[in-house]
């Protein structure tokens, strides 16, 4: 709750732009080509994070820096997405029509009592809405752009991003040096108009659904407090795909 007693919330627009389905396919192809062309860690699953952690050398000489992009979806501005697309064009061909489709899919209007809502920091209908068909792909493209720029401050092999959650294994155990990196990364995100929360000088971190320990090189499943596992009978009427993926003891 802020000073005015307003509780922050994310609006999920139920009126999804069908153009987003086309934009999703276009962005998927763009993102995949960029991932193949540049050496950055854009993680898309827990297994890729584990593979990265296992590959880290001299773990006992490192510390974690974990960061979270605050309100990533709604904070992506028209300028930031345009900059990301222009940067992407240096690696992949993006026809003008594809660019137009991606930007057109960003048009979104919400009504309340017959009056349109507008974002306080934007006077047009541009938005990356929660639940949109291509919202995740837009975030991935911007994420790739951010990772590319992070190369100025961090070794690209030491840092990665999953949507709005980032993790780095700094090659130092000095709290002072880690804090310097924190300030550099914060300034970079601020330059893009993004807010970020950062924790540094950590030996153990909970990231996605795993706990990683630099001191002993171990990793294990992580569950948030209160997130109790649920079980189903192996002969239940759940879809075969669900039953097939039930973890075996």
N, C-alpha and C positions, 0 to 999 in steps of 0.2 A: 504494500500500500504506500502511495506517495504522500507528499505533504498536504495535498488537497483531498486526501481520503479516497483516491481513485485506485482501484485494484487493477494492475496491469493484466491484460489478457491477450490471447491470440484469436483473431477472428478467422473462422474457417468459412470461406465463401462457398455456399452450396451450388452456386451457378457457375460451374466450371466451363471455361472456354473450350469448345471442342477443337479449336485450332491448337490447343495444347497437346493433343495427341500427335499431331504432325510435328510440332516443335520438339516433342520428346524424342522422336525417331532421329530428327536432324541433330539434336544435341548429343544423343547417345553416340552417333557416328563421329561427331567432332571430338568429343571427350576421349573416345577410345583411340583415335588417331594421335591425339596429343599425348596421351599416356604412353603410347608406343614410341613417341618421338623424343620425349624428355625424361630425364632421370630424376623423378620425384616419387615420393611415397603417398599416393592417394589410395588409402585402404578402403576396401568395399566389403570386408568380412573380418571376423575375428581371426580366422586362420592366417590371413595375410599379416596381421599385427604380430601374431605369435612367431611367424617365420622371420619377421624383421627383428624381433627381440632376440631370438636365438642366434641371429647372425651378428649381433653386436659384439665387438671385441673389447677386452679390458673392461668388463662391466663394473668391476669393483672400483674403477677409477672414475666412474661417471655418476651423474645425478640426473634425475628426471626433471623436466619442466612440462607441466600439463596446462593446457589453455582451452578456454571455451569461448566461442564467438557468441556474444549476447544477441538474442533475437535475430539470428542470421537471415532467415527468409525475408522478413519485412524490412530489414536494414539494407538490403541490396538495392541501390539506387539505379536510375536509368544510366547515369554516367559510369558507375562501376561496371555494370553489365556491358555497356558499349566499349569501355576500355578493355574488358576481358575478351570480347569478340574481336576487336581490332588486334589484340595480341595474338589470339588464336589463329588469325589469318596469316601469321608468319610461319605457321606450321602446317596448315591445312587450308584447302580452297573452300571458301564459303561464298557461294553465289549470292547476289543481291537479294534474290527472292527468298532464300533461306534466312538471311538476316532479317528481312521484313517479317517473315512468319514468326520468328522467335520474339521479336519486339511486339508484334501485334497480339501475341498470346499473353502478353503482360497486361493488357488492358482489362481492368476489373473495376466494377462499381458495386458497392453495397448500399442498400436503401434502408432507412429507418423512418417510419411514419411518412413514407412517400418522399423523403428528402435524402439525397445522396450523401454518403459519408465521404470525406476526403482525408487523406493522411496529412498530419500537421506539417510535415516537412516536404510535401509535394502538392503541386497545384494541378497535376494531370492525373490520368487514370492508371499510371504505371504502378504495378505491384507484383511481387512474387508471393502469391497467396498460399496459405497452408492448405494442403489437399489438392492443389492443382495437378494436372496430369504431368507437367514437366518441371515442377518445382524442385525435385531432387536433382534433376539434370542441370538446371540453372545453377544450383548450389555447387555441384561438382565442377562446372566450368569456372565459376568464380574461385573455387577452392584451388584449382590447378593454377590459376593466375596468381593467387596468393602464395602458393608453394614456390612458384618460379621467383617471385620477389623476395621470399624468405632466404633465397640463396645468398643474398647480400650479407646476411647476418648469421646463418647457420649452415653447417655442412648438410647438403640435401639428403645424404644417406642417414643422417641422425635425426631427422624430423619427418613426421607424417601427419596426415589429416583424414579424418572420417567425418564427412559432412561438416558439422560445426565443432567437432571435438578434435583438438590437436595434441600431439605428444612429441617430445624431443628428449633425447638422451645426450645431455651435454658432456663434453669431454673435460670436465672439471668437477672438483668437489669443493671448490671455493664458493662460499656464499656470496662474496662480493662480486666475483665474476659472473655468477649466475644471475644476480640482480641486475647487472649491466645488460645482460642479454634480455632480461625481462623488459627493461626500459626500451631497448631497441625494437623488440617485437611489438610492444604496445604502441610505439610511435608509428610503426609501419601500418598497423591496423587503423590507427586514427587517421592516417593519410587517406585511407580508403573509405573513411566515414563509418568505420565499424568499431564497436566497443568490444573489449576482450578482457576476460578475467584470467589471471595467470598465477600458478603456484610453482615455486622453484625449490631447488635443493632437497629433493625427495629421493629416498632410497627405495621406497615401496610405493606403488601407485595402483589405483583401481581405474582401469580404462576399458570402456565398453563393458564386456562381461567377464573380464579376466583381471587377476591380480598379478603384477609382475614385481619381482624383487631383484634389484641390482646387486645386493650384497652377496647373495648365494646363487644367483642366476636362475632362480625357480619361477614358475608361473603356475597359476591354478585358477579354476573357475571362480567368478565373483558374483555374488547375489546381493542386491541392495537390501538393507534391513526391512523385514516385513514381506519380502518377496519370497514366499514359500513355494516350493515346487509342487505342481499338481500332477496327479497320475490318472491314467485311464486303463481300463481293463483291456488286455491284449485281444480279447474276442469281442470288443465293443463294435458298434455300428458306425464308428468314425470312418471317414474316407480312407481307402487303402494307403494313400500317400502319407497320411498322418501317422497311421499305425507303423508303417515301414520305417519311419524316422524316429520312433521311440528309442531313446538310448537303452542299450542293453547292459545289464549288470556285469 
